[in-house]
Amino acid sequence: MRSLAQANCYVLLHSDKLSPYRQEFLESERAVYGGIQISKRTEDKWLVEKFPRWLAK
């Protein structure tokens, strides 16, 4: 089952068709921090941990 979750995560993070949604998600997350510069590492963590739930809404 873990490999299915990993495959799902890979698709969510790499599908060109989902790129606009990833950008919208990251913009909404950045807005929470009011202009503070966020590292790429933090954004990658958000995409793995939060993006799937955000997209499902």
BELUR-V374470 format. One record per helix or strand of 3 or more residues. SS is the DSSP state (H for helix, E for strand). FROM is the first residue (numbers start at 1). TO is the last residue. If there is no record, write none. Layout:
BEGIN
ss=SS from=FROM to=TO
ss=SS from=FROM to=TO
END
This chain:
BEGIN
ss=H from=2 to=14
ss=H from=16 to=32
ss=H from=40 to=49
ss=H from=51 to=56
END
